Amino acid sequence: MRQNLIAIAVLLSGVALAVLITETGPDIEIGEERQRTPAVPTMRVFAETVQMTVTSHGTVDPKTDSDLVAEVPGRIVAVSPSMVAGGFYAKHDMLAQIESVDYEAGLEDATARLAEARSELASAEKDFERQQKLATGRLVSESQYDKALNRLAVAQASLRRAVISEAQEKRDLERTRLIAPYDGRVRTVHVDVGSFVRRGEVIASLYSIDAAEVRVPVRDEDLAFLPLSLHENAGGAAPAARVLLRARFAGAEREWEGSVVRTEAELDAASRMVNLVVQINEPYRQQDGPPLVAGLFVQATILGHRYDGIVAIPRSALQAGERVYVVGDDNRLEFRELDILRVAGDTVYARGGLRDGEVICARVWRDAIDGQLVRPVPADPTPVHQ
């Protein structure tokens, strides 16, 4: 009985203590759960003047590439020290000599026949003049007059043949000396001293060094941003677009400058690409570095039009529907439509829709609400390429 009474007393003491704590404690207010404010990576944008560029790649080729061909048959008796693969030569240099003895003899024979034809013509002219005078007084027969006239015609024809023959022999003799047509470089050589060559046989492959060309493919929509004219009568009215060529060569990054000189004839129907031809003058006489050698693969950056008041933003900031989310001074979102000039790689160029100095959301956000309260956080620097 005593143990039961102790247990009941402890229980009643606990209940009393609980009631006392409840009655004397602070009042608990039940309110709505605070709405969480999302953190948003942001960036500040500025309007500026932007020069558009188009980047492509291509291989360096000589502007002029030709074969040195034998125009007369014969044996090679001499070659220039420059006639080796990679050798440089100047315009009018003699690159090879074909044996000329037979051609000198042929020219002597043609010269002698020309002198004989001139003498025969002089005699025929005198005889014809004499027959004309006699015919006036009816002192010569008609057959004699016709014979003198025919002799004169034959002598004139013989002289023309002799003149042509001598000119041909002179040309053949000149062609025994193979002369460089331009300042250039030897690509390959196919003969040496002692080789016999036939008419039309290739002796060496050459290319010019006055200029090099690079064919770079460009998308048709990018042409609008380049200072190019595709019309037939464009001529030189517009300045040629400048091009910066870059490549790793001779152990370092190199740069050369050229210009777009023309476009090729057709648009590729499958790729929608147009080939632009970039010309680099005197590629082997570069002062600030190594030459731009044929066969080098280069990156070409074509400098295009300049545009004022352009805002360049990373592509990651472009939301659905070509718009951005502007973060106002009150940290609330405002949906803003952009007037996009161009999207190039990871960069969006807008010419309308944003004001200088505004803050935008720098990342794609799919569940945003217009007017939503946000907590701006500076975004990691994102390079915006111009």
Long-range contacts (C-beta under 8 A, 24 or more apart in sequence): 37-373, 37-374, 37-375, 38-372, 38-374, 38-375, 39-374, 39-375, 39-376, 39-377, 40-325, 40-327, 40-333, 40-361, 40-363, 40-365, 40-374, 40-375, 40-376, 40-377, 41-361, 41-362, 41-363, 41-377, 41-378, 41-379, 41-380, 42-327, 42-359, 42-360, 42-361, 42-362, 42-376, 42-377, 42-378, 42-379, 43-313, 43-314, 43-317, 43-359, 43-360, 43-362, 43-378, 43-379, 43-382, 44-357, 44-358, 44-359, 44-360, 45-311, 45-312, 45-313, 45-354, 45-356, 45-357, 45-358, 45-359, 45-360, 46-311, 46-356, 46-357, 47-309, 47-310, 47-311, 47-354, 47-355, 47-356, 48-309, 48-310, 48-311, 48-312, 49-306, 49-307, 49-308, 49-309, 49-310, 50-306, 50-307, 50-310, 50-312, 50-349, 50-386, 51-303, 51-304, 51-305, 51-306, 51-307, 51-386, 52-225, 52-226, 52-304, 52-305, 52-306, 52-307, 52-342, 52-344, 52-349, 53-301, 53-302, 53-303, 53-304, 53-386, 54-218, 54-222, 54-225, 54-226, 54-301, 54-302, 54-304, 55-299, 55-300, 55-301, 55-302, 56-216, 56-217, 56-218, 56-276, 56-299, 56-300, 56-302, 57-216, 57-297, 57-298, 57-299, 57-300, 58-214, 58-215, 58-216, 58-217, 58-278, 58-297, 58-298, 58-300, 59-214, 59-215, 59-295, 59-296, 59-297, 59-298, 60-212, 60-213, 60-214, 60-280, 60-283, 60-292, 60-293, 60-294, 60-295, 60-296, 60-297, 60-298, 61-212, 61-213, 61-214, 61-215, 61-294, 62-184, 62-207, 62-208, 62-209, 62-212, 62-213, 62-294, 63-208, 63-210, 63-211, 63-212, 63-213, 63-279, 64-182, 64-184, 64-207, 64-208, 64-210, 65-187, 65-205, 65-206, 65-207, 65-208, 66-181, 66-205, 66-206, 66-207, 67-202, 67-203, 67-204, 67-205, 67-206, 68-95, 68-96, 68-178, 68-202, 68-203, 68-204, 68-205, 68-206, 69-200, 69-201, 69-202, 69-203, 70-98, 70-178, 70-197, 70-198, 70-199, 70-200, 70-201, 70-203, 71-172, 71-175, 71-199, 71-200, 72-98, 72-103, 72-172, 72-175, 72-176, 72-199, 73-98, 73-196, 73-197, 73-198, 73-199, 74-98, 74-99, 74-100, 74-102, 74-103, 74-176, 74-196, 74-197, 75-99, 75-194, 75-195, 75-196, 75-197, 76-191, 76-192, 76-193, 76-194, 76-195, 76-196, 76-197, 76-203, 77-193, 78-193, 79-189, 79-191, 79-192, 79-193, 82-186, 83-186, 83-189, 83-204, 84-186, 84-189, 85-186, 85-187, 85-188, 85-189, 86-185, 86-186, 87-185, 87-186, 88-184, 88-185, 88-186, 88-209, 88-284, 89-180, 89-183, 89-184, 89-185, 89-186, 90-180, 90-183, 91-180, 91-181, 91-182, 91-183, 92-179, 92-180, 93-179, 93-180, 94-177, 94-178, 94-179, 94-180, 95-178, 95-179, 95-180, 95-203, 95-204, 96-178, 96-191, 96-203, 96-204, 97-176, 97-177, 97-178, 98-175, 98-176, 98-177, 98-178, 98-197, 99-176, 100-173, 100-176, 100-177, 103-169, 103-172, 103-173, 103-176, 104-173, 106-169, 106-172, 106-173, 107-166, 107-169, 107-170, 107-172, 107-173, 109-169, 110-162, 110-165, 110-166, 110-168, 110-169, 111-166, 111-169, 113-162, 113-165, 113-166, 114-159, 114-162, 114-163, 114-165, 114-166, 116-162, 117-155, 117-158, 117-159, 117-161, 117-162, 118-159, 118-162, 120-155, 120-158, 120-159, 121-152, 121-155, 121-156, 121-158, 121-159, 123-155, 124-148, 124-151, 124-152, 124-154, 124-155, 124-156, 125-152, 125-155, 127-151, 127-152, 128-152, 178-203, 180-206, 181-206, 182-208, 182-210, 183-208, 183-209, 183-210, 184-208, 184-209, 185-209, 185-284, 207-294, 209-282, 209-283, 209-284, 210-281, 210-282, 211-279, 211-280, 211-281, 211-282, 211-283, 212-279, 212-280, 212-283, 212-292, 212-294, 213-261, 213-277, 213-278, 213-279, 213-280, 214-245, 214-258, 214-277, 214-278, 214-280, 214-298, 214-300, 215-264, 215-275, 215-276, 215-277, 215-278, 216-243, 216-275, 216-276, 216-278, 216-300, 216-302, 217-268, 217-271, 217-273, 217-274, 217-275, 217-276, 218-273, 218-274, 218-275, 218-276, 218-302, 219-272, 219-273, 219-274, 220-267, 220-272, 220-273, 220-274, 221-272, 223-274, 225-304, 225-305, 225-342, 226-260, 226-302, 226-304, 226-305, 227-304, 227-305, 228-260, 228-263, 228-276, 230-263, 241-302, 241-303, 241-304, 242-302, 242-303, 243-278, 243-300, 243-301, 243-302, 243-303, 244-300, 244-301, 244-303, 245-278, 245-280, 245-292, 245-298, 245-299, 245-300, 245-301, 246-298, 246-299, 246-301, 247-296, 247-297, 247-298, 247-299, 249-290, 249-293, 249-296, 250-290, 254-289, 254-290, 255-289, 256-280, 256-283, 256-286, 256-289, 256-292, 256-298, 260-302, 276-302, 278-302, 307-341, 307-349, 307-351, 309-351, 310-341, 310-349, 310-350, 310-351, 311-349, 311-350, 311-351, 311-354, 311-356, 312-347, 312-348, 312-349, 312-350, 312-384, 312-386, 313-347, 313-348, 313-350, 313-354, 313-360, 313-384, 314-346, 314-347, 314-348, 314-362, 314-382, 314-384, 315-343, 315-345, 315-346, 315-347, 315-348, 316-346, 316-362, 316-363, 316-364, 316-382, 317-348, 317-360, 317-361, 317-362, 317-363, 317-364, 318-343, 318-348, 318-364, 319-361, 319-364, 319-365, 319-368, 320-366, 323-353, 324-353, 324-354, 324-360, 324-361, 325-360, 325-361, 325-365, 325-368, 326-354, 326-358, 326-359, 326-360, 326-361, 327-359, 327-360, 327-361, 327-374, 327-376, 331-373, 331-374, 331-375, 331-376, 332-371, 332-372, 332-373, 332-374, 333-361, 333-368, 333-369, 333-370, 333-371, 333-372, 333-374, 334-370, 334-371, 335-368, 335-370, 344-385, 345-385, 346-383, 346-384, 346-385, 347-384, 347-385, 347-386
